[in-house]
Amino acid sequence: MECRRHADPRIGRTPSVIRLRGLVKQYEARRVLHDIDLHVEAGEFIFLTGPSGAGKSTLLRLLYAAEKPTEGEVWVAGSRVDQLARSRLPALRRKIGVIFQDFKLLRRKTVMENITFVLRFHGLAPREAHKRAYLVLKRLGLHHRQSAYPDALSGGEQQRVAIARALAYQPRLILADEPTGNLDADLAAELLSLLCDINYQGATVVVATHDHSLLESIPARSLVLGGGTIEYDGSWPP
Amino acid sequence: MIRHALAEGWLLFRQRWPISVTLALALAIPVCLVGFTVTLTGWLKPLAEATGEAQVVPILLHPHMDEGQRQAWLDDLATRHPDWKIRRVPPEELARRLVHWFPYLSDLLKGDSGGLLPPLVEVSAKDPSELDDLAGSPAVIAIGPRSSLRRFVEVAVTRAGWLLGLVSLVLLACTGLLVAIWVHLELYRHGDEITIMRLVGATEATIRGPFLVAIAIPAGVAGALAIAGTIGLTTVFTRLAAALGLPPLAPNAALLVGQVVVAVALPLAAAGFTLARHAVTEIEG
């Protein structure tokens, strides 16, 4: 399996999609992240790994502005997220596809509605949204469950719906928090293949995982978080 | 997103219909009460104009006195009681007051400029009982009530108006609070859903729309009920007044429109305020 790890050197340096400068995140007395400096170019595929509690999910939450940093700068897709006005957050989040660890599906909406609902924010007509959602669900093997409600799905199926929702509007940046946590090996491989395809088409992908076997499955830039800082930044294995 | 707001708002309304109905009634009653109070106050206004301050006592003078004798009598009165304020009421004003309270006299008094009616003067005195002595004067044919009962009635009517207004305002404030609590509870119940919607890029308008629709439905119903209530109350009052030969009460069209505006705007404002506070707490908290 191969993803587009870096931009084509013939084109030159690509614009950064993520830039972190002197990032610090502290919860009361506990400092989760400190002095994080990071630069992610457009089109990169990145694994973010580290032990539980290393701050992987916190870092992702800072990127999609679910939290504000204690100190430092967070730049995503050219916007300084930590200083972004509340009214501009939806526009930023619509540029990012987030695959949440706990799926975050709307319980009162069907599988299809969970996806079309988001597509409607992006200005797609109902028919077009339905068509695109169906294609993504088919790709993830869930088209036969489009009318089911999330509570009627298994953990793996819910995870795939969450993935389908994040991928359906073809965002330029995908943040995935433990996306294979509830999937068996075959489905995990299929998901990784899907993310690689999307990355190959130009999207930047950041996958937070503690599963080292994932890191070995494709050659990609890996960031190892530990003790609140980036301990390693390079290809896997170190 | 309008379709989403309408569909989800209708769902919220249906799921919580007992609360929605309570809300509509809780809103309709004070708005109706305000409307009726304003109408009643407007209806009583001529009475207040006629009576003026508490110490004003109307005195009907003998019609056979000529203008010179009448003026001399009044001058004498003013000399003997310098603290009294004496005002001659024009015949047209007297006719207008009579027609207001006894509409069936309108034909009789139409165009009359004093031919039928005796001259009327109004005397303002700190102690109305001081005017008792005038009852024996040959220049006077009648003196209006000098007891404190009329004053009591006037004060009671004025205070009842204020009281009704105050009660209405308190009820309206309670309704606003009820709406805010309802929205707060619904936001709490849908907290996860709202968080997810925010995280996937839903705008605040998309998130707030269903709640505002769910509030706008009972608010609209409350507006209609308030109008119906005001018209109903004034109709009942008009029937009572007609039995006494008094003029009818009629609510102003602008007042009815105002009632609908208040019934809709107040809960929407309360809901909007609560939603805005929730957004700030959730994103920045």
Chai-1 contact restraints between the chains, C-beta under 6 A:
chainA,res_idxA,chainB,res_idxB,connection_type,confidence,min_distance_angstrom,max_distance_angstrom,comment,restraint_id
A,R86,B,I283,contact,1.0,0.0,6.0,A-B,restraint_1
A,P90,B,G201,contact,1.0,0.0,6.0,A-B,restraint_2
A,P90,B,T203,contact,1.0,0.0,6.0,A-B,restraint_3
A,R93,B,G201,contact,1.0,0.0,6.0,A-B,restraint_4
A,R94,B,G201,contact,1.0,0.0,6.0,A-B,restraint_5
A,K104,B,I196,contact,1.0,0.0,6.0,A-B,restraint_6
A,L106,B,E193,contact,1.0,0.0,6.0,A-B,restraint_7
A,L106,B,I196,contact,1.0,0.0,6.0,A-B,restraint_8
A,V118,B,V200,contact,1.0,0.0,6.0,A-B,restraint_9
A,F121,B,G201,contact,1.0,0.0,6.0,A-B,restraint_10
